[in-house]
């Protein structure tokens, strides 16, 4: 049996329209300039260090090396990668260094297994099909082994398999992109060092060292 309630005389039946509440507009998530002076820190990230200031007990993090407050990484480097990390308190600079539309170049020194053929190098330059789509054209050149620090621990070494160093320049930054690109052409990455980001390099910085540099001119 269904019961229907009849409203009392003089009262209005409940409205069937949804009751929308006015809410305050959310604050913009757009990058912003710092309130104080702009800080830019260049850091040579060691192997096996997280690109963040906190971690689990026993993790090596940025807090173990950098005492500067209120700066954050522009982009990331995988735990098993080394080299240049730029930290800043300027949200607009962070976006300019990391967002694909800015086309900010990043150069990596990459030690791969084997000796890539010209065809493999051309594939890396023209674009590689990964599971998240085709990569943008990249700068790829064979280079001499760079005079840099030894990695701790060292890479796996097989005397019967030669290795090759490549300089790879990207204008995008997908997750583990360089490693996936070289694997796609049959040459797994053994060691990856980010050498340059924008106009900054790791020249004169040993692993774990950092320095503050003047910020770039604002556009």
C-alpha positions as CSV (number, residue, x, y, z in Angstrom):
1,X,0.0,0.0,0.0
2,X,1.4,3.4,-1.0
3,X,0.7,6.4,1.3
4,X,0.7,10.0,-0.1
5,X,1.0,12.9,2.3
6,X,-1.2,15.9,1.4
7,X,0.3,19.2,2.5
8,X,-1.7,21.4,4.9
9,X,-3.7,24.3,3.4
10,X,-1.5,27.4,3.1
11,X,1.7,25.5,2.8
12,X,3.7,25.0,-0.3
13,X,4.7,21.5,-1.4
14,X,8.4,20.7,-1.3
15,X,10.2,21.9,-4.4
16,X,11.5,19.2,-6.8
17,X,14.3,21.6,-7.9
18,X,17.8,20.7,-6.6
19,X,19.0,23.0,-3.9
20,X,22.2,24.6,-5.0
21,X,24.4,26.3,-2.5
22,X,26.5,29.2,-3.4
23,X,30.2,28.3,-2.9
24,X,33.1,30.6,-2.9
25,X,35.3,30.5,-6.0
26,X,38.4,28.4,-5.6
27,X,41.7,30.1,-5.6
28,X,43.6,30.0,-8.9
29,X,46.2,27.2,-9.2
30,X,48.2,29.2,-11.7
31,X,51.9,29.5,-11.0
32,X,52.9,32.7,-9.2
33,X,55.9,34.7,-8.4
34,X,57.4,34.6,-4.9
35,X,56.7,37.4,-2.4
36,X,60.3,37.9,-1.7
37,X,63.5,37.6,-3.8
38,X,63.6,34.8,-6.4
39,X,65.9,31.9,-5.4
40,X,67.5,29.5,-7.9
41,X,69.5,26.5,-6.6
42,X,71.5,24.2,-8.8
43,X,72.1,20.8,-7.3
44,X,74.0,17.7,-8.6
45,X,71.7,14.9,-7.4
46,X,73.6,11.8,-6.4
47,X,72.5,8.3,-7.5
48,X,69.9,6.8,-5.2
49,X,68.6,10.1,-3.8
50,X,64.9,11.0,-4.0
51,X,63.9,14.3,-5.7
52,X,61.9,15.4,-2.6
53,X,62.6,16.7,0.9
54,X,60.9,13.9,2.8
55,X,60.9,10.1,2.5
56,X,60.8,6.9,4.4
57,X,63.4,6.2,7.2
58,X,66.7,5.4,5.6
59,X,65.9,7.2,2.3
60,X,68.4,9.8,1.0
61,X,66.4,13.0,0.2
62,X,67.1,16.6,-0.7
63,X,66.9,17.6,2.9
64,X,70.2,15.7,3.5
65,X,72.0,18.2,1.2
66,X,70.1,21.5,0.8
67,X,69.3,23.7,3.9
68,X,67.6,26.4,1.9
69,X,63.9,26.9,2.8
70,X,60.9,27.3,0.5
71,X,62.6,26.0,-2.7
72,X,61.1,23.1,-4.7
73,X,62.4,21.1,-7.7
74,X,61.5,22.1,-11.2
75,X,60.7,18.7,-12.6
76,X,62.1,15.4,-11.3
77,X,65.0,13.0,-11.7
78,X,64.4,9.3,-11.0
79,X,66.0,7.9,-7.9
80,X,68.4,5.9,-10.1
81,X,69.4,9.0,-12.3
82,X,72.0,11.6,-11.5
83,X,72.9,15.1,-12.3
84,X,71.3,18.6,-12.5
85,X,68.3,19.5,-10.5
86,X,67.0,23.1,-10.5
87,X,65.2,24.2,-7.4
88,X,63.4,27.5,-7.0
89,X,60.7,29.4,-5.1
90,X,59.3,30.9,-8.3
91,X,56.3,29.0,-9.6
92,X,56.4,30.7,-13.0
93,X,60.0,29.7,-13.5
94,X,59.2,26.2,-12.4
95,X,56.4,26.0,-15.1
96,X,58.7,27.5,-17.7
97,X,61.3,24.8,-17.1
98,X,58.9,21.9,-17.0
99,X,55.8,22.5,-19.1
100,X,56.0,21.0,-22.6
101,X,54.6,24.1,-24.3
102,X,57.6,26.1,-23.1
103,X,60.0,23.7,-25.0
104,X,62.7,24.2,-22.4
105,X,65.6,22.0,-23.5
106,X,67.2,19.4,-21.2
107,X,70.4,17.5,-22.1
108,X,71.2,14.1,-20.7
109,X,74.5,12.1,-20.9
110,X,73.3,8.6,-21.4
111,X,75.4,5.4,-21.2
112,X,73.7,2.6,-23.2
113,X,74.4,-1.0,-23.7
114,X,75.8,-1.9,-27.1
115,X,76.7,0.4,-30.1
116,X,73.6,2.0,-31.7
117,X,73.5,1.9,-35.5
118,X,72.8,5.0,-37.5
119,X,69.3,3.7,-38.1
120,X,68.7,3.5,-34.3
121,X,70.1,7.0,-33.8
122,X,67.8,8.3,-36.5
123,X,64.8,6.6,-34.8
124,X,65.7,8.3,-31.5
125,X,66.0,11.7,-33.3
126,X,62.8,11.4,-35.3
127,X,60.5,10.0,-32.6
128,X,59.9,6.7,-30.8
129,X,56.5,5.2,-30.3
130,X,56.1,4.5,-26.6
131,X,53.0,3.2,-24.7
132,X,51.9,6.8,-24.1
133,X,52.4,8.0,-27.7
134,X,55.2,9.2,-30.0
135,X,58.0,11.2,-28.6
136,X,58.9,14.6,-30.0
137,X,62.0,15.0,-32.2
138,X,65.1,14.9,-30.1
139,X,68.8,15.9,-30.4
140,X,70.9,12.7,-30.3
141,X,74.6,12.5,-30.8
142,X,77.3,9.9,-30.0
143,X,79.8,11.4,-27.5
144,X,83.1,10.5,-25.9
145,X,82.9,9.2,-22.4
146,X,82.5,12.3,-20.1
147,X,85.1,13.0,-17.5
148,X,82.8,12.7,-14.5
149,X,82.6,11.1,-11.1
150,X,82.4,7.3,-10.7
151,X,78.9,6.1,-9.8
152,X,78.4,4.4,-6.5
153,X,77.5,1.6,-6.9
154,X,79.0,1.2,-10.4
155,X,76.9,0.1,-13.3
156,X,76.8,-3.6,-14.2
157,X,79.6,-4.4,-16.5
158,X,79.9,-7.2,-19.0
159,X,83.3,-7.3,-20.7
160,X,81.8,-8.9,-23.8
161,X,79.3,-6.2,-24.4
162,X,80.5,-2.7,-25.3
163,X,78.8,0.5,-24.1
164,X,78.2,3.9,-25.8
165,X,77.6,7.4,-24.5
166,X,74.9,9.5,-26.1
167,X,74.0,13.2,-25.6
168,X,70.2,13.3,-25.8
169,X,68.4,16.6,-25.7
170,X,64.6,16.7,-25.1
171,X,62.0,19.4,-25.0
172,X,59.5,17.2,-23.1
173,X,59.7,15.2,-19.9
174,X,57.7,12.0,-19.6
175,X,58.1,9.5,-16.9
176,X,61.5,7.6,-17.4
177,X,61.4,8.8,-21.0
178,X,65.1,8.5,-21.9
179,X,65.3,5.0,-20.5
180,X,62.1,3.9,-22.4
181,X,63.4,5.5,-25.7
182,X,66.8,3.7,-25.6
183,X,65.1,0.4,-24.6
184,X,62.7,0.8,-27.6
185,X,65.6,0.7,-30.0
186,X,67.3,-2.2,-28.3
187,X,69.9,-0.3,-26.2
188,X,69.0,-0.3,-22.5
189,X,70.2,2.7,-20.4
190,X,72.9,1.8,-17.9
191,X,73.6,5.2,-16.6
192,X,71.8,8.5,-16.9
193,X,73.1,12.0,-16.0
194,X,71.2,15.2,-16.6
195,X,73.9,17.6,-17.7
196,X,72.0,20.7,-18.7
197,X,68.6,22.3,-18.1
198,X,67.8,25.6,-19.8
199,X,71.0,27.6,-19.6
200,X,72.3,25.9,-16.5
201,X,74.7,22.9,-16.3
202,X,76.4,20.8,-13.6
203,X,79.8,22.1,-14.4
204,X,82.0,22.4,-11.3
205,X,79.4,20.6,-9.1
206,X,80.3,17.2,-7.6
207,X,77.5,14.8,-6.5
208,X,75.7,16.3,-3.4
209,X,77.0,19.8,-4.0
210,X,74.8,22.8,-4.7
211,X,75.1,26.5,-5.4
212,X,72.7,29.5,-5.6
213,X,72.7,31.3,-8.9
214,X,71.1,34.6,-10.1
215,X,67.6,34.1,-11.5
216,X,67.0,34.6,-15.2
217,X,65.6,37.8,-16.5
218,X,61.8,38.0,-16.3
219,X,60.0,38.2,-19.6
